[in-house]
């Protein structure tokens, strides 16, 4: 329904983690996601690079580290000396795989800097290239150059998929969609029918490149489920067509180099074990090894003793398959083992059952050892695929842990499902934020939707007169839904609150947005109506966080009202503060008037009185500067600092609400700045983002010290500047400048000291994290090597602050490459 779709748009992981008091599972626990983010180049690989001093000659270089499409290289011969290391861009630099010079009659020549160290070039090359790994040719040349390998599995690509339900035969599948390595696959020959589509991660051990079946002696046959849909001749024609188009639709073999290797098993037919059916992973059941195909694959069947059964739950496994356990594993771990359907009695006993079946238990040696070193803990949050409907990725909570298995409670699935049993190495679980990073819809929790709809104040749109019946129904609904006691027409019933948009709006509120507000809110419970009014006003401000700060509870004021938490969102952050709201109708008018004066607007801007033609305060003659002569003195400090300090103003990172375009090179993605932003502060400035919760004194001192530092070093970095008037609505010119501005560095970050790094961080909205960099002694070179997983794990940061920090690091990397890499 429409209501729930609005909530889906608004789901925010940081706010949700804060509200639930939970933590996100560490990013490093999802090995398959880490693998999917690698760019195909690895430290230690060698390539042939044009020598800078002589562009017609080349020399062998080794990759030291990678950063997106940038490579840090060192010419062979420099040994451990890193002073001559250099960065280059895969897309623009003259880079080639080992052997390219020989094939293309190009000259390999020792660079000038190391001529003395290499007396015999031929002997040196033979020695360093012996057993060396060349950088992949397909990622250095041609269409795939500079691409993230994962992007090469594009829709339309073909792969081979083993049929894991009834045989080992494989069949061709088409990639319909690629979401961060999670592939939607459709059997070749089914065209537009999605009935048999499957979702698998590209590293799944049963998924292979085209040609795998022929190489390993398996036949290419469509699965039984779809075989009857076409004649044998049609299937053969489809195979011929695939072979003709093999070149166009093939996927590079390098992509599968990180796939788990399937080991040799020691199971025999008839052995008993405990198993979880991957199609319904909710219970542990007794199972039997039904068939052994070879030393790698065997089939398991979930036991069912009913004589009338018509289907069997069987599937193919290998030695490292998840969800297979030795007999008595559930008993030893205090878990319930579900007796087979048709088993007499409720108390299942393995010894009796084995005797009754005349079978032996699979020995412990058949099963791989289970790891407990995985980083997951109870109550951690992550994102997980719903096994009943693999299209859905849901919020998941770890409810139980046993060895290397998690019990996950899925929230927000269309149909409720029991707790799922999942291996920590499953490729159907993902870190917090994975869906948003890859532009996929995460199912939001139902609870958030219910809570948001719980309390309702009646809002009347402008120029729309509601019938008395509608108002009555709205109030009745409010009375039923509100947890507070509501007495209609009594002392707790707030009259209608009108927004008089023709009145003077003051320095904080945007007159255009005020005009777009509903004509009135209410009547209804005082707390609910006034909370709705204040929320609308906060959202109508130039800087919502500033208005929230004006309204927050002032310790010196004695309203004796009702404390309510209000939120504001501004510049990618969420702010919260406790605001005092009156509870009784007799104090509403005074509350509205005093709130208006706090916001330095006309006392009649909102309140129980509707202003028809002319305001009684004659506010139309006022300007933003003249206003204070009438309604209060301008404060000495910056506008809006309440005397009570900011003890209860909390700030939290906010993620963008909308689905964003997928970008896969990094797990870290900086939020794109919108050209419609209502902020005139230069990018990277603490003003209005991190700076909103700083003290005035600290901020002015920081500004002053930065200005001095700029004079000393003759810096002209616009990014380090501060906004002069934070209450001024931005001009279009300002907005254009903000979008176009890039970070300009006046020194090479590779040469930055720890102090330089700290100075840079203090000029951003991540200033509070500068202390960590000082303690950890992170200099410029270390800064350029930081990634999101490293920052999260080594600095123990939540996802929000970590993403913010990585955004600034990425800006430095980009500026470094553009200014200094060449």
N, C-alpha and C positions, 0 to 999 in steps of 0.2 A: 504494500500500500504506500501511498505518498508519504505518510508520516515516517515510515521506517526508512524510506530511501533518503530522506533528509538526514536521519541519524547516521546512515551508512557513510554519507559524505563527511560527516563531522567527526568520525572516530579518530582519536589521537592517542597514539601509544604512550606518550609521556604522561599525559593526563590520566590515562587509564591505569598505568603502573603506580602513579601517585595515589589515585583514589583507592586502589586495591591493596596498597602497601606491599606489592610484589616486586620481584626483580626479574630482569630479562636473562634468559639462559645465555652464557658467554658465546660470543661469535665463533671463537676457536673450537667449540664443540661440534661444529657442523663442517666436518672435513670435506664433504662433497661440494659445499658452497665455496669454500676456500679454493678448491681445485678449479672450479668453474670460472673463478675470477683471474686466473693466471693468463698471461698474454702469449704463452707459447714459447717465450724465451726464458732461459734459466741461467743463473750465474754459472760461469765455467764454460759455457758454449763459446765456440770460436767462429769468427767470420773474417772476411777480407774487406778492408776499409781504405778509402782513398786517403793518402797522406796529405795533410793540410798544406804543408810547405810546397809540395809538388803534386798538383792535382792529377798528373798523368801516371803516377805510380801508386801502388797499393802496398799494404802490409797487414799481417795477421794481428787481430786484436781479440781480447777475451772480454766477455760480458762480466762486469763486476756486480751490477744490480740493475733492476728494471723498475720503471715507474710509468704505467700506462703505455703510451707509444714512445716513451723516451728510454734510451739505453745509456748506462754509464759504462764506458769502454776504457781499456788500458792496452796499449800496444805491447805485444809479446817482446820481452827483452828488458822491460822495466822492473821485472821481479815484483817485490813488495812495495816499491816506491810509487806512491799514489799522487805525486805532485803533477804528473802529466795526464792524469785521468781526464776524460772529456765526455760530455753528454752529446748525444745526437738523436735526431728524430727519424724513426723508421721510414716515415712518409717522404722525407726530403733528402736525407743523407745518402751518400754513394756507398751502400752496403751490399755485400754479396756473400753467398755461402762459400765454404772452403772448396777450392778447385776451380772457381769461376775464372780467375786470372789465366790459368793454364788453358782452359777451354776457349777463352776469348782473346788469346795472345796479348794479354796485358802484363805489365812489368810489376813484379814483387820486389820492392827495394826497401832496405832498412832505413827508417827515419834518422835524420841527422842526430837527434839527441842521444841515440843509443848505438851509433856506429862503432864506437870504441869497444863496446861490450860484446859485439858479435863479429868476430874476425872471419868466420866461415858461415856465410848465409845458408848455403844448401844443407850443411850438417845441422845447423840450428833448427831449420824448418822441419827436417826429418824427425828430429828429437821432440820438438814441441807438438807436432801434429800426430805423432804415433798414438793411436787409441783415442784421439780427441773427438769430441762431439761437435759437429757443425751446427750452426743455427739453421732452422728449417728453411729450405729454399722457397717453399710456397708462401711463407710469411714475409719474405724479403723482396719478392718479385711478383709481377702479374697482378691479377684482380684481388688476390688475398692480402696484398702488401699492407702491413700496418693494422690489419683487422684483428679484433679479439677472436681467437679460434672459435669461440662459442657462436659467434655471429655467422660462421660458415654453415651452420646447420639451419639453413633458411627454409621457410615454407616451400614445399615442392621437392626438397631433398628426399632421397630414398635410403632406407636402411633395411636390415633383415632382423626379424624378431622371432625368437624361438617360441613355440607354443608350449606354455608351461602347465596347461591343464590336462592334456591327454597324450602328448607324444613329444618327441624332441625335434620333429620336423620344423623347418623355418619357413616364413613367407615374407614377401616384400611389404614394407609399410611406407606410407607417405607421411612426411612431416606437415601437419596442418598448422601448427603454431609452436613457437619456441619462447617460453617464458623463463628467462634466466637459466636455461639448461633443462627446464622441465618441458618435455615434448608431448604435444598432443598428436597421436599417431592414428592413421586410418589405413586399413588393409588395402593393398593395391587391388583394383577391380571393383571397389565399392562406390567409387565416384563421390556423389554428394550425400550418401547415407552415413549418418553418424552413430547409428545404433551400436556398432561394435568398436567405436573409438576407445582408445586407451591413453592414459597419461603415464609416462615413465620418465625418470631422470636419465640424461644421456649417458651416464656412467653405469646404468643397470647392466648386470652381468649377462642378461639374456638378450641384449640389444647389440647388434653388430653392423659393420659396414657391409655393403653389397659385395657378394663373392665369398663371404665367410663360410656359408653352408657347403659350397662346392669344395673349398680348401680343406674342410674338416670332415668330409664324408657324410654330410647330412643332406637329405633330399629337400627340395623346395616344393612344398605342398600347402595349399590354403588350409587353415584349421577346419575341423569338422563342422564347427558352428556356421561357417559361411560356404562350405564346399558345395552344398546343394543349390546355392543361389545361381550358379552358372554351370554350363556343361564343361566336360573335361577339355574339349577343343577350345572353348573360350578362355579357360585358365591358361592353356598353352600359348594362345595368341598374346595374352597379357604378358607372359614371361618373355616372349620374343620382343615385344615392344620395349620392355624394361631394358633388355640387353642392348637394343639399338640406341637408347637414350642414356646409357650408363654414364658417359662422359659428362653430360650436362647436369645430371642429378646426383653425382657421387659426392661423398663427404670425405675430406682428407683423413688418412689413416692415423695421422699424429694425434687426432682428437681422442682416440681411444687408448692412448699409451698409459693413462692413469687409471684405467678400469681395473677393478679388483681381479686378481688372477684366481681362477678356480683350482683348488687343490684336489688331491686324491682322497677319496673316502674309503671307509672300511666297513660299511653297512652290508648286511646280507638280507635276502628276502625272508619275510616272516618275523623279523625282529620287531619288538614293541618299544615304544618311546612315548614321550609327552610332546604335544605339538599345539601350535596356535594356527588356525586356518587364516592365511593372509587375506582371503576375501571377507572374512568376518572375524577380525582379531580381538574378540571380546572375552573369550574363555580359553582355558588350557584343557585339552582333552586327551584321552588315550588315543594312540595312533599306531599304525602298522606300516612297515616297509613293504609295499605291495609288489614292487618290481625294481630290479637293478639293471640299468641300461648299459653302463660301462663303469670305468673307475672314477668317473667324474659326476655322473648323474644317477639319481634313483627317484622312484615315485613313492610318495607317502599318501595314505588314506586315513582320514579321521574315522575312528571306529563307530559303527552303527549296527546294533544287534537286532534291530527290528526286522522280522521276516518279510514284512510287506514293503520295505523301502524300494524306491524305484531309481533314485539317483545316488551317486557317491561323491563325497567331498575329497577329491584327490588332486594332487599337484606335484610338480617336479621340484626336487631340491638338489643342492650340492652341499659340500661339507661345511661351507660358511653361511648357508641359508639361515635367516633369522627365524626364531620361533620354533626351534626343535631342541628338546631337552631330554636328559636321561630320565629313566623311571625314578620316581620318588623326589624329583627336583622340587615340585610344588610343595610336597609335604615338608621337606627340609627348610623351605623358605616361608613356611606358614601361609601358603596360598591355597585357594580352593581348586581342586581338580574336578572338572565337570564329568560325571559318569556318562558312559556312552548311552545314547537313546536305546531303550529296551533293556537296560541293565536292571536286574531284580534288586530292589532295595536302594536306599539312599547312601549308605556308607560304603564307599568304594574302597576295596583293598587290593593292592597290586599283586600280592603273593597269591591270593585266591584267583584273581583274574588270569594271571599267567598260567596257573595250573589248569584252570577251566579251559583256556584256549590252547593249551599244550604248546606255548610259545616261550621264547627266551627274550630277556630284556637286552636291548642294545648296550654293550659295555661303555663305561665312562670314556674310554680311549677313543671312541668314535666321534666324540663331540669336541669342538675347539674350546680352549680355555676362555672364560668370560672376563672381560676387563671391567674394573671398577673405577679406573682413572679416566673419567670422561667430562667432568665439570658440571654435570647436571645435579640439581638439588630439588627437594620437595618444594612445591609452591612456585617454582620458577615458571615464567611465561615464555611461549614460543609460538610459531605458526605451524600448523600441521594440516595435512591432507585428510579430508573425511573419507575413510575407506568405503563407506556406503555410496558416496557420490564424489568421485575423484575430481570433479570440476570445482568442488568447494575447497577453499583453504580457510581454515578457521583459527581463531585464537585458541590456544591450548594451555592447560595448566598441568604441571607434573603433580599427580596426587600420590604416587607411590614409586619407589625405586627398589629393584632387586637385581643385583649383579649389573649386567649391562642392558637391563630392560626398564622401560618407563611405562607407567600407567598414565595415560593422558585423558583429561576431561576436556571435550570440545565444546566451545561456547558459540552460540549463534548459528548452528547448522539448521537447515530448513526443517529437518526432522530430527528430534532428539536421538542421540546414539549413546550407548553405554561407554564406560571408560575403555579406551583402546590400549592394547598391549603392543608396544613399539620398541624395536632395538635402538640403542643410542647411535648406531651406524646406519639407520634407515635413511633412505634418500627421499622420504616423504615428510621430513620435518625440516623447518627452516628457522633462522634467527628472526627476532623481532625486527620489523621494518622491511623484510625481504619482498613482500608483496608490493609495497609502495615503491620500492626501488625499481622493481621490474614492471610497474604499471599494471598490476593484476589486482582484482577486487578481493579484499580480505573480508570475510563474513564478520560483521561487528557483533559484539555480545548483545543478547536480548535485554539483559538487565538494564543497560544504559538507556535503552529506548523506553522501557517501562518507567524508570525513575524520572526521565525528562517530562513525561506526560502526566505525572502524578498531580502536580499542582498547577492550576489554571487560573489566570485572571482574564476577564472578558476584555478583548481589545476590539475597539470599533474603528474600522477604516474610515478615512475622510470621505465626506459626501455620501455616506451610506447610512441610512436610518434603519436601525434594527427594530423589528416588531417587539412589542412587550412580551410576546410568547417566546421569542428567541432569547431575549435577556433573561427571562425567568428560567428557561432550560439551561442556559449557561451557568447561572448562579446555582441551580440545583446540582448540576454536574460538579461545580466547584466544591459544593458542600459535601458531596459524596467522596470526592477524591482527596480533599485536603485533610492532612493529619491534625491541623489546628482546628480549634472550635470556631465555627463561623456562625455569627448571629446576624441574620439578614435584618436590615433596618434597625439594628441595635448599636451598641456603643463600639463594636469592632468592625462595623461596616463602613468602608471608605466610600465617599461620594465619587462621582466621575472626576477624573483629573484631565484637564484640557491642556493641549499644547498650543499656545498662542504664538504661532510662528512669525507673526508680524512684529512682535516685540524684539527689543535689542538682545542679541545672542551672546554678547561678551567676547572675550579673547580666546576662550577655549572651545566653544561650540560652533560648528559649521552651520551657517544659516540655511544653506541649501539642503543639508541633511535633516535639519529640524523641520523644514517645510514638507519633507517626505514622510514624516512620522504620522501615525494615525491621529485622527482628530481628538480622540480621547481614549482613556483606558479606565476600566471599571464600569459600574460599581462592583464591590466585592470585599473580601477580607483585606484589612488595611495593609498587613505585611505583604501579602501577595501583590496587591495593586501597586504599592509604592516600590516594591522590588522590581516589578516590570517597568515602571516609569524610569527608575534610575538606570536600569540596564539599557533602555532605549536611548537615554541621554548620553551614557558612556559611549555607545556605538555611534553617536552623532557628533563626536568630538574630532578635532583635528588630530589629537593624540589621546586615544582612549585611556592609556595608562596614566596620563597626567590628571585627567578628570577623576579617575578612581582614587588617585593619591589625595586630591582635594576633598573627596567625600569620605575618606576612610575615618574610622573612629578616632576622635580626638579625645585624649585622656582628660583634658581640662573641661570639655563640654559635658554637661549633665543632662542628657536627654532622658535617661532612665527608660529607654525604649527597648528595642528588640534587635540584637546583633544578627546581621545577615551577611553571608559571604557572597561577594559579587566578583565577577571576572571581567577582565578586559584583554583584548588581543591586539598587539601592535608590533609591527616589524618582526614578525616571526617568533614572538614570544607571548606567553600567557602570563597575566598578572592576576593576583587575587588579593583582596583586602576585606576586612570586616567593616561593614558600614552599619551605623545605627539607624533603625527605622521605627517610627512611632507605631503604636499598636491600636490606639483609639481614635475614633473619628473626630473628637473635639480638638485634636492637636494637629490634624492633617494640614490645615491652612497655614499655620505657623511654621510647620516643618518645611512645606514647599517654599515659603517665602525665604526662610533662612538658608535653605539649600541654594536658591537662586543667588542670594547675596554671596554665598561661598564661591559660587562659580562666576561671580562678577557680571551677571547678566541682569536683565530687568526682573524685578521681583514678581512680575506677572507672567513670565515666560511659560511657566506651567503651574497649575494649581486648580482648585475647585471652581474658580471664576473664569468664564469665557469672555475674552476681550473681543468685542464686536467690531467697532470702527476705530475708536481712538483709545489708546492706553491711558489709564488714570495717572500713570507715572510720567507721561509725556516723553517716553523713552526714544521716540523717533529722532530727536535732535542729538542723541548721544553718539559719540564715536568711541573707539576702543580706548583712547587716551583720556577723553573727558569723563568717561564713566566713573572713575574712582572719586572724583570730587563730589559726586552725589551719594554713592553707596559704600564708601569705605576708602581708607588710605591704601595706596600701593605699598606692598610689603617691601622691606629693605632687601630681603633675599630674593632669589628668583621667584617668579610667579608660582604660586601653588604649593609652597612648602608649609604644611600644617605644623603648628607648634608642637604637636605630640610626637614628632619623629615618624619613623616608618617601621615600627616594630612588627606590625602584622601584615605588611605588604610582601607577598611571596611572588617569586618569579619562576616560571617554568618554561622550558623550550617547547616550541610548538612546531609540529610538522605541517606541511601543506595539506589542505583538505582534499584537493582534487587529485584525480589520477593523473600522474605525470607521464610524459614521454619516457619510454624505456631507455636507460643508458646503462651499458653493462661493463664498462672498463673497470670501474671501481665499485666496491660496495658503498663507498662514500660518495654522496651526490650533493653538491651544493644547491641550495634552492635558487631558482632563477629569479632575478629581480624583475618585478612587473613594471612595465612602463606606466601603468596607472597607479603606481604607489603614491600615497599621500604623504610622502616624507621628503624633506629637502635636506636631509643630512647626508654628507658624502659617504660612500660605501666604506665599511670598515671602521667607521667612527663609533666610539662608545655611546655617543649621544642617542638616547631614545631606545637603545636595545639593552645592552648590558648596563649602560649608564643610568637607566631609569631608577635603579635601586641603589645607586652610589650616593654618598653624602655630597652636598654642594661643595664643601670645603675640599674633599678629596678630589672631586672632579676638577675644580679650578686649579688646585695644586698640580694635578696631573697635566692639565692643559698648559700651565705655566712652565713646568719642567720640560714638557715636550717642545714648547716654543723655543726655550733656551737651547735645547739640544739641537733643534733645527738650525738655529743661528750658528752654533758652533760648527756643525758639519755641513752648513749651507744646503740643508735639505729643502726640497720643494715638493714634498709628498702631499698631494691633496688628500690622500687617504687618512693622514694623521690629523686633519684639521677638524675643528669643532663648529657646530652650528651656533650662530650668535643669538638667534631668537627662536626658541623652540616652540613658541606659540603661534608663529606666523604661518598662515596657510601657504603651501608651496605654489610657486608659479610654474607654468609648463616648462619654462626655460630651465629652472632648477631640476625638474624631473628628468629632462633630456640629458643634462650634464651627469646626473647620478648614474643613469643607465650606461652612458658611454665611457665612464671613467674606469681606468684600469690601474692596478698597483704599479707604481714606478719605483724601482730600487736604485739607490745611488752607490751601492757597493754590492759586490758578488756575495750572495748568501753562503757559498761554499767557504768563504773566508770569515764568516761571522763568528765572533766569540760567543760564549755563553751569555755575556752581558748584552751583546747586540740582539740575541734572540729574545731575551727577557724584555729589552726595550721595545722591540717590535710588538710582542704580545701585549704589553701594557698599553699600546696605542690602539688595540682592538677591543671588542666586547668580550674577549677571553682573558682580560687582565687578571682576574682572580687565580687563573691557572699558572701565571708566570712563576710563582713560588715553586711549583713542581719542577719546572724546567731548570730553575736555579739549583734545586736540590739534586736533580738527576744529572746535572752538568751536560745538558744537551746543547751542543754548538750547532753551527749552520749545516755542517755535513750530516749530522745526526737528524736534524730537523727535516731535511729533504728526503730522508729514508722512512719517515713515520707514515704509517697507514692506519686506517680505522681499527682493524683488529688489534694492532700493536698498542694504539692509544687506549683502547678500551681495557685491554688486559693488563698492561704494564702500569697504567696510571689509575686503574680502578675507577674509570669514569662511567656515568650513565650514558645511554645512547645519545640523548639530546646534546649535552655539552661536548661529547666526543665528536659528533657530526659538525657542530659549530667550529670546533678547533680545527678539524681536518679541512673545513672550508677555507680557513685562513692559510693553512699549510699549502693547499692546492693553489691558492692565489700566488703564494711565494714561488712555488715550483713553476707556474706558468710564466710569471714575470722573469724568473731566473733563466728559463729557456729562451724567452724572447729577447732578453737583453744581453745575456752572458754566454750561452751555450755555444754560440758560433765564434 
